[in-house]
Amino acid sequence: MVFAFTVLAVVLIVEGIPYFAFPHRVKEWARLLEEIPEKNLRAMGLAAMVFGLVLLYALSFYRH
């Protein structure tokens, strides 16, 4: 459980960096997102999730 909260904390830190460092750019990127078709956004989200799962799977072998 501690590991899950540690991962969540790191994700929140990494996700917060652009908002803190480049708030104007984040607003521009958000406007650009409206132009990307939902199908493409879903594909990018799926690709990110699959990559994350593969990375976690690979790292689980590295720890042992």
Phi and psi restraints in degrees (range 20) as a CNS / XPLOR table:
assign (resid 1 and name C) (resid 2 and name N)
       (resid 2 and name CA) (resid 2 and name C) 1.0 -62.4 20.0 2
assign (resid 2 and name N) (resid 2 and name CA)
       (resid 2 and name C) (resid 3 and name N) 1.0 -39.4 20.0 2
assign (resid 2 and name C) (resid 3 and name N)
       (resid 3 and name CA) (resid 3 and name C) 1.0 -61.5 20.0 2
assign (resid 3 and name N) (resid 3 and name CA)
       (resid 3 and name C) (resid 4 and name N) 1.0 -42.5 20.0 2
assign (resid 3 and name C) (resid 4 and name N)
       (resid 4 and name CA) (resid 4 and name C) 1.0 -61.5 20.0 2
assign (resid 4 and name N) (resid 4 and name CA)
       (resid 4 and name C) (resid 5 and name N) 1.0 -43.1 20.0 2
assign (resid 4 and name C) (resid 5 and name N)
       (resid 5 and name CA) (resid 5 and name C) 1.0 -69.8 20.0 2
assign (resid 5 and name N) (resid 5 and name CA)
       (resid 5 and name C) (resid 6 and name N) 1.0 -32.4 20.0 2
assign (resid 5 and name C) (resid 6 and name N)
       (resid 6 and name CA) (resid 6 and name C) 1.0 -64.7 20.0 2
assign (resid 6 and name N) (resid 6 and name CA)
       (resid 6 and name C) (resid 7 and name N) 1.0 -44.7 20.0 2
assign (resid 6 and name C) (resid 7 and name N)
       (resid 7 and name CA) (resid 7 and name C) 1.0 -62.8 20.0 2
assign (resid 7 and name N) (resid 7 and name CA)
       (resid 7 and name C) (resid 8 and name N) 1.0 -43.9 20.0 2
assign (resid 7 and name C) (resid 8 and name N)
       (resid 8 and name CA) (resid 8 and name C) 1.0 -59.7 20.0 2
assign (resid 8 and name N) (resid 8 and name CA)
       (resid 8 and name C) (resid 9 and name N) 1.0 -42.6 20.0 2
assign (resid 8 and name C) (resid 9 and name N)
       (resid 9 and name CA) (resid 9 and name C) 1.0 -62.3 20.0 2
assign (resid 9 and name N) (resid 9 and name CA)
       (resid 9 and name C) (resid 10 and name N) 1.0 -43.1 20.0 2
assign (resid 9 and name C) (resid 10 and name N)
       (resid 10 and name CA) (resid 10 and name C) 1.0 -65.8 20.0 2
assign (resid 10 and name N) (resid 10 and name CA)
       (resid 10 and name C) (resid 11 and name N) 1.0 -41.2 20.0 2
assign (resid 10 and name C) (resid 11 and name N)
       (resid 11 and name CA) (resid 11 and name C) 1.0 -60.9 20.0 2
assign (resid 11 and name N) (resid 11 and name CA)
       (resid 11 and name C) (resid 12 and name N) 1.0 -44.2 20.0 2
assign (resid 11 and name C) (resid 12 and name N)
       (resid 12 and name CA) (resid 12 and name C) 1.0 -63.6 20.0 2
assign (resid 12 and name N) (resid 12 and name CA)
       (resid 12 and name C) (resid 13 and name N) 1.0 -38.9 20.0 2
assign (resid 12 and name C) (resid 13 and name N)
       (resid 13 and name CA) (resid 13 and name C) 1.0 -64.3 20.0 2
assign (resid 13 and name N) (resid 13 and name CA)
       (resid 13 and name C) (resid 14 and name N) 1.0 -49.5 20.0 2
assign (resid 13 and name C) (resid 14 and name N)
       (resid 14 and name CA) (resid 14 and name C) 1.0 -64.2 20.0 2
assign (resid 14 and name N) (resid 14 and name CA)
       (resid 14 and name C) (resid 15 and name N) 1.0 -41.6 20.0 2
assign (resid 14 and name C) (resid 15 and name N)
       (resid 15 and name CA) (resid 15 and name C) 1.0 -66.7 20.0 2
assign (resid 15 and name N) (resid 15 and name CA)
       (resid 15 and name C) (resid 16 and name N) 1.0 -28.7 20.0 2
assign (resid 15 and name C) (resid 16 and name N)
       (resid 16 and name CA) (resid 16 and name C) 1.0 -81.7 20.0 2
assign (resid 16 and name N) (resid 16 and name CA)
       (resid 16 and name C) (resid 17 and name N) 1.0 -18.7 20.0 2
assign (resid 16 and name C) (resid 17 and name N)
       (resid 17 and name CA) (resid 17 and name C) 1.0 -57.3 20.0 2
assign (resid 17 and name N) (resid 17 and name CA)
       (resid 17 and name C) (resid 18 and name N) 1.0 -50.4 20.0 2
assign (resid 17 and name C) (resid 18 and name N)
       (resid 18 and name CA) (resid 18 and name C) 1.0 -61.3 20.0 2
assign (resid 18 and name N) (resid 18 and name CA)
       (resid 18 and name C) (resid 19 and name N) 1.0 -38.2 20.0 2
assign (resid 18 and name C) (resid 19 and name N)
       (resid 19 and name CA) (resid 19 and name C) 1.0 -65.3 20.0 2
assign (resid 19 and name N) (resid 19 and name CA)
       (resid 19 and name C) (resid 20 and name N) 1.0 -35.1 20.0 2
assign (resid 19 and name C) (resid 20 and name N)
       (resid 20 and name CA) (resid 20 and name C) 1.0 -78.3 20.0 2
assign (resid 20 and name N) (resid 20 and name CA)
       (resid 20 and name C) (resid 21 and name N) 1.0 -45.3 20.0 2
assign (resid 20 and name C) (resid 21 and name N)
       (resid 21 and name CA) (resid 21 and name C) 1.0 -83.0 20.0 2
assign (resid 21 and name N) (resid 21 and name CA)
       (resid 21 and name C) (resid 22 and name N) 1.0 -34.6 20.0 2
assign (resid 21 and name C) (resid 22 and name N)
       (resid 22 and name CA) (resid 22 and name C) 1.0 -136.6 20.0 2
assign (resid 22 and name N) (resid 22 and name CA)
       (resid 22 and name C) (resid 23 and name N) 1.0 61.5 20.0 2
assign (resid 22 and name C) (resid 23 and name N)
       (resid 23 and name CA) (resid 23 and name C) 1.0 -60.9 20.0 2
assign (resid 23 and name N) (resid 23 and name CA)
       (resid 23 and name C) (resid 24 and name N) 1.0 -36.2 20.0 2
assign (resid 23 and name C) (resid 24 and name N)
       (resid 24 and name CA) (resid 24 and name C) 1.0 -65.5 20.0 2
assign (resid 24 and name N) (resid 24 and name CA)
       (resid 24 and name C) (resid 25 and name N) 1.0 -41.8 20.0 2
assign (resid 24 and name C) (resid 25 and name N)
       (resid 25 and name CA) (resid 25 and name C) 1.0 -64.5 20.0 2
assign (resid 25 and name N) (resid 25 and name CA)
       (resid 25 and name C) (resid 26 and name N) 1.0 -38.4 20.0 2
assign (resid 25 and name C) (resid 26 and name N)
       (resid 26 and name CA) (resid 26 and name C) 1.0 -61.9 20.0 2
assign (resid 26 and name N) (resid 26 and name CA)
       (resid 26 and name C) (resid 27 and name N) 1.0 -40.3 20.0 2
assign (resid 26 and name C) (resid 27 and name N)
       (resid 27 and name CA) (resid 27 and name C) 1.0 -63.1 20.0 2
assign (resid 27 and name N) (resid 27 and name CA)
       (resid 27 and name C) (resid 28 and name N) 1.0 -40.4 20.0 2
assign (resid 27 and name C) (resid 28 and name N)
       (resid 28 and name CA) (resid 28 and name C) 1.0 -63.8 20.0 2
assign (resid 28 and name N) (resid 28 and name CA)
       (resid 28 and name C) (resid 29 and name N) 1.0 -44.3 20.0 2
assign (resid 28 and name C) (resid 29 and name N)
       (resid 29 and name CA) (resid 29 and name C) 1.0 -62.6 20.0 2
assign (resid 29 and name N) (resid 29 and name CA)
       (resid 29 and name C) (resid 30 and name N) 1.0 -38.6 20.0 2
assign (resid 29 and name C) (resid 30 and name N)
       (resid 30 and name CA) (resid 30 and name C) 1.0 -63.4 20.0 2
assign (resid 30 and name N) (resid 30 and name CA)
       (resid 30 and name C) (resid 31 and name N) 1.0 -39.6 20.0 2
assign (resid 30 and name C) (resid 31 and name N)
       (resid 31 and name CA) (resid 31 and name C) 1.0 -65.6 20.0 2
assign (resid 31 and name N) (resid 31 and name CA)
       (resid 31 and name C) (resid 32 and name N) 1.0 -38.3 20.0 2
assign (resid 31 and name C) (resid 32 and name N)
       (resid 32 and name CA) (resid 32 and name C) 1.0 -66.5 20.0 2
assign (resid 32 and name N) (resid 32 and name CA)
       (resid 32 and name C) (resid 33 and name N) 1.0 -30.2 20.0 2
assign (resid 32 and name C) (resid 33 and name N)
       (resid 33 and name CA) (resid 33 and name C) 1.0 -61.1 20.0 2
assign (resid 33 and name N) (resid 33 and name CA)
       (resid 33 and name C) (resid 34 and name N) 1.0 -31.5 20.0 2
assign (resid 33 and name C) (resid 34 and name N)
       (resid 34 and name CA) (resid 34 and name C) 1.0 -63.1 20.0 2
assign (resid 34 and name N) (resid 34 and name CA)
       (resid 34 and name C) (resid 35 and name N) 1.0 -26.0 20.0 2
assign (resid 34 and name C) (resid 35 and name N)
       (resid 35 and name CA) (resid 35 and name C) 1.0 -83.1 20.0 2
assign (resid 35 and name N) (resid 35 and name CA)
       (resid 35 and name C) (resid 36 and name N) 1.0 -17.3 20.0 2
assign (resid 35 and name C) (resid 36 and name N)
       (resid 36 and name CA) (resid 36 and name C) 1.0 -83.3 20.0 2
assign (resid 36 and name N) (resid 36 and name CA)
       (resid 36 and name C) (resid 37 and name N) 1.0 128.7 20.0 2
assign (resid 36 and name C) (resid 37 and name N)
       (resid 37 and name CA) (resid 37 and name C) 1.0 -59.6 20.0 2
assign (resid 37 and name N) (resid 37 and name CA)
       (resid 37 and name C) (resid 38 and name N) 1.0 146.7 20.0 2
assign (resid 37 and name C) (resid 38 and name N)
       (resid 38 and name CA) (resid 38 and name C) 1.0 -58.3 20.0 2
assign (resid 38 and name N) (resid 38 and name CA)
       (resid 38 and name C) (resid 39 and name N) 1.0 -36.0 20.0 2
assign (resid 38 and name C) (resid 39 and name N)
       (resid 39 and name CA) (resid 39 and name C) 1.0 -58.5 20.0 2
assign (resid 39 and name N) (resid 39 and name CA)
       (resid 39 and name C) (resid 40 and name N) 1.0 -42.5 20.0 2
assign (resid 39 and name C) (resid 40 and name N)
       (resid 40 and name CA) (resid 40 and name C) 1.0 -69.1 20.0 2
assign (resid 40 and name N) (resid 40 and name CA)
       (resid 40 and name C) (resid 41 and name N) 1.0 -39.9 20.0 2
assign (resid 40 and name C) (resid 41 and name N)
       (resid 41 and name CA) (resid 41 and name C) 1.0 -62.6 20.0 2
assign (resid 41 and name N) (resid 41 and name CA)
       (resid 41 and name C) (resid 42 and name N) 1.0 -41.3 20.0 2
assign (resid 41 and name C) (resid 42 and name N)
       (resid 42 and name CA) (resid 42 and name C) 1.0 -62.9 20.0 2
assign (resid 42 and name N) (resid 42 and name CA)
       (resid 42 and name C) (resid 43 and name N) 1.0 -42.3 20.0 2
assign (resid 42 and name C) (resid 43 and name N)
       (resid 43 and name CA) (resid 43 and name C) 1.0 -63.2 20.0 2
assign (resid 43 and name N) (resid 43 and name CA)
       (resid 43 and name C) (resid 44 and name N) 1.0 -41.1 20.0 2
assign (resid 43 and name C) (resid 44 and name N)
       (resid 44 and name CA) (resid 44 and name C) 1.0 -66.3 20.0 2
assign (resid 44 and name N) (resid 44 and name CA)
       (resid 44 and name C) (resid 45 and name N) 1.0 -40.1 20.0 2
assign (resid 44 and name C) (resid 45 and name N)
       (resid 45 and name CA) (resid 45 and name C) 1.0 -64.4 20.0 2
assign (resid 45 and name N) (resid 45 and name CA)
       (resid 45 and name C) (resid 46 and name N) 1.0 -42.7 20.0 2
assign (resid 45 and name C) (resid 46 and name N)
       (resid 46 and name CA) (resid 46 and name C) 1.0 -63.7 20.0 2
assign (resid 46 and name N) (resid 46 and name CA)
       (resid 46 and name C) (resid 47 and name N) 1.0 -43.2 20.0 2
assign (resid 46 and name C) (resid 47 and name N)
       (resid 47 and name CA) (resid 47 and name C) 1.0 -61.4 20.0 2
assign (resid 47 and name N) (resid 47 and name CA)
       (resid 47 and name C) (resid 48 and name N) 1.0 -41.7 20.0 2
assign (resid 47 and name C) (resid 48 and name N)
       (resid 48 and name CA) (resid 48 and name C) 1.0 -63.9 20.0 2
assign (resid 48 and name N) (resid 48 and name CA)
       (resid 48 and name C) (resid 49 and name N) 1.0 -42.5 20.0 2
assign (resid 48 and name C) (resid 49 and name N)
       (resid 49 and name CA) (resid 49 and name C) 1.0 -65.9 20.0 2
assign (resid 49 and name N) (resid 49 and name CA)
       (resid 49 and name C) (resid 50 and name N) 1.0 -43.4 20.0 2
assign (resid 49 and name C) (resid 50 and name N)
       (resid 50 and name CA) (resid 50 and name C) 1.0 -63.4 20.0 2
assign (resid 50 and name N) (resid 50 and name CA)
       (resid 50 and name C) (resid 51 and name N) 1.0 -44.0 20.0 2
assign (resid 50 and name C) (resid 51 and name N)
       (resid 51 and name CA) (resid 51 and name C) 1.0 -60.0 20.0 2
assign (resid 51 and name N) (resid 51 and name CA)
       (resid 51 and name C) (resid 52 and name N) 1.0 -42.8 20.0 2
assign (resid 51 and name C) (resid 52 and name N)
       (resid 52 and name CA) (resid 52 and name C) 1.0 -62.5 20.0 2
assign (resid 52 and name N) (resid 52 and name CA)
       (resid 52 and name C) (resid 53 and name N) 1.0 -42.3 20.0 2
assign (resid 52 and name C) (resid 53 and name N)
       (resid 53 and name CA) (resid 53 and name C) 1.0 -65.0 20.0 2
assign (resid 53 and name N) (resid 53 and name CA)
       (resid 53 and name C) (resid 54 and name N) 1.0 -42.5 20.0 2
assign (resid 53 and name C) (resid 54 and name N)
       (resid 54 and name CA) (resid 54 and name C) 1.0 -63.5 20.0 2
assign (resid 54 and name N) (resid 54 and name CA)
       (resid 54 and name C) (resid 55 and name N) 1.0 -41.3 20.0 2
assign (resid 54 and name C) (resid 55 and name N)
       (resid 55 and name CA) (resid 55 and name C) 1.0 -63.5 20.0 2
assign (resid 55 and name N) (resid 55 and name CA)
       (resid 55 and name C) (resid 56 and name N) 1.0 -44.1 20.0 2
assign (resid 55 and name C) (resid 56 and name N)
       (resid 56 and name CA) (resid 56 and name C) 1.0 -62.0 20.0 2
assign (resid 56 and name N) (resid 56 and name CA)
       (resid 56 and name C) (resid 57 and name N) 1.0 -42.0 20.0 2
assign (resid 56 and name C) (resid 57 and name N)
       (resid 57 and name CA) (resid 57 and name C) 1.0 -61.8 20.0 2
assign (resid 57 and name N) (resid 57 and name CA)
       (resid 57 and name C) (resid 58 and name N) 1.0 -45.3 20.0 2
assign (resid 57 and name C) (resid 58 and name N)
       (resid 58 and name CA) (resid 58 and name C) 1.0 -64.4 20.0 2
assign (resid 58 and name N) (resid 58 and name CA)
       (resid 58 and name C) (resid 59 and name N) 1.0 -40.7 20.0 2
assign (resid 58 and name C) (resid 59 and name N)
       (resid 59 and name CA) (resid 59 and name C) 1.0 -67.8 20.0 2
assign (resid 59 and name N) (resid 59 and name CA)
       (resid 59 and name C) (resid 60 and name N) 1.0 -28.9 20.0 2
assign (resid 59 and name C) (resid 60 and name N)
       (resid 60 and name CA) (resid 60 and name C) 1.0 -65.0 20.0 2
assign (resid 60 and name N) (resid 60 and name CA)
       (resid 60 and name C) (resid 61 and name N) 1.0 -30.9 20.0 2
assign (resid 60 and name C) (resid 61 and name N)
       (resid 61 and name CA) (resid 61 and name C) 1.0 -75.9 20.0 2
assign (resid 61 and name N) (resid 61 and name CA)
       (resid 61 and name C) (resid 62 and name N) 1.0 -31.1 20.0 2
assign (resid 61 and name C) (resid 62 and name N)
       (resid 62 and name CA) (resid 62 and name C) 1.0 -66.4 20.0 2
assign (resid 62 and name N) (resid 62 and name CA)
       (resid 62 and name C) (resid 63 and name N) 1.0 -35.7 20.0 2
assign (resid 62 and name C) (resid 63 and name N)
       (resid 63 and name CA) (resid 63 and name C) 1.0 -69.7 20.0 2
assign (resid 63 and name N) (resid 63 and name CA)
       (resid 63 and name C) (resid 64 and name N) 1.0 -27.3 20.0 2
